[in-house]
């Protein structure tokens, strides 16, 4: 086996040197970043069987049941572009032309069989992870630069959507829906137009079309205030005789008292239920009402009672329409987790709450677009019911609000962020 060290300014240049000097069958043994670039150790005449046999012998000597697994990273020198292979083969196979399989080894000074590096597999795995991340970043950067040169208009739209905090996967999906004949003169209006056109919303008729409507969501999402707003909105149109309010929130101190205050102001009856069985009985007694609004307990997503509460609602109000209270000021991961946590209830729409408290609306818009969760109402204040708005009438307003927020607090997205976000997502698509 012939081993040689290469140094270069970038991984692409290093791989090109390896390919030119050692050919397509060369094997990357290790790589590391240096102050002035990249160091790569490569070899030819690499016998993988010897390495794995030696690894098994070493593990057997140490009393291990089997040799540790080896992380893989396989840049393809023959093609001039990196790729990643997953998992070591179970038996010796001939390496395909151009395949570089990264497994660090060392050779004894006096020759003989190759043995695994004494430093252990942990250091080797870290090196391989670094190599993989480096190559993924290189590939993402190349993909992004290629896209920028081939399709500058769509790249500009992606940049504008990123500035609005729209998630990369959602932005790419929206850009695919752009008409083919758009001109650069209309660029400034394209991102907002895409959001407004494809934002899922429903009107009043769909939102309160069922006889029983339950509002669910995490603690602090604004469920109780939303219930009061919905009740007030409905009573202004239809009166309170056919309206009832039910609270299942027996956990939070003062929750029922707050809702009872709203009910008394409206003149609507309020009922309490502490279990799925009690809820079913209450709804049976209220079967003559045209609208029953259920206020549910706000539960943390990691709360052990979450499953219990969801089961109780499914048991006691099996036919209810479910509205998810989604706080607009939430972070992207939190909003995604909320949507996933309440997915077993199959919410037909959401109330986007606390719009007035959001520093950015990009995460909320990304969540509803990704999950195709229609927005029924927007809530942007504490006034009852003035600060509850039908989403289909406020679609354009919501998009403009998102744009205005980012104009006052612009998000800086540098080239490396754009390449990581859009180059990598596009490459894996």
WORA-V518276 format. One record per run of one state. SS is the DSSP state (@ for helix, = for strand, . for the rest). FROM is the first residue (numbers start at 1). TO is the last residue. If there is no record, write none. Layout:
BEGIN
SS&FROM&TO / SS&FROM&TO
END
This chain:
BEGIN
.&1&1 / =&2&8 / .&9&10 / @&11&22 / .&23&26 / =&27&34 / .&35&36 / =&37&44 / .&45&47 / @&48&61 / .&62&75 / =&76&76 / .&77&80 / =&81&81 / .&82&98 / =&99&99 / .&100&104 / =&105&106 / .&107&114 / =&115&116 / .&117&120 / @&121&150 / .&151&151 / @&152&163 / .&164&167 / @&168&176 / .&177&183 / @&184&198 / .&199&200 / =&201&201 / .&202&203 / @&204&207 / .&208&211 / =&212&216 / .&217&222 / @&223&238 / .&239&242 / =&243&247 / .&248&254 / @&255&266 / .&267&268 / =&269&272 / .&273&275 / @&276&285 / .&286&290 / =&291&295 / .&296&305 / @&306&316 / .&317&320 / =&321&327 / .&328&331 / @&332&341 / .&342&342 / @&343&345 / .&346&348 / =&349&353 / .&354&354 / @&355&357 / .&358&361 / @&362&371 / .&372&374 / =&375&379 / .&380&387 / =&388&390 / @&391&393 / .&394&394 / @&395&408 / .&409&414 / @&415&428 / .&429&429
END
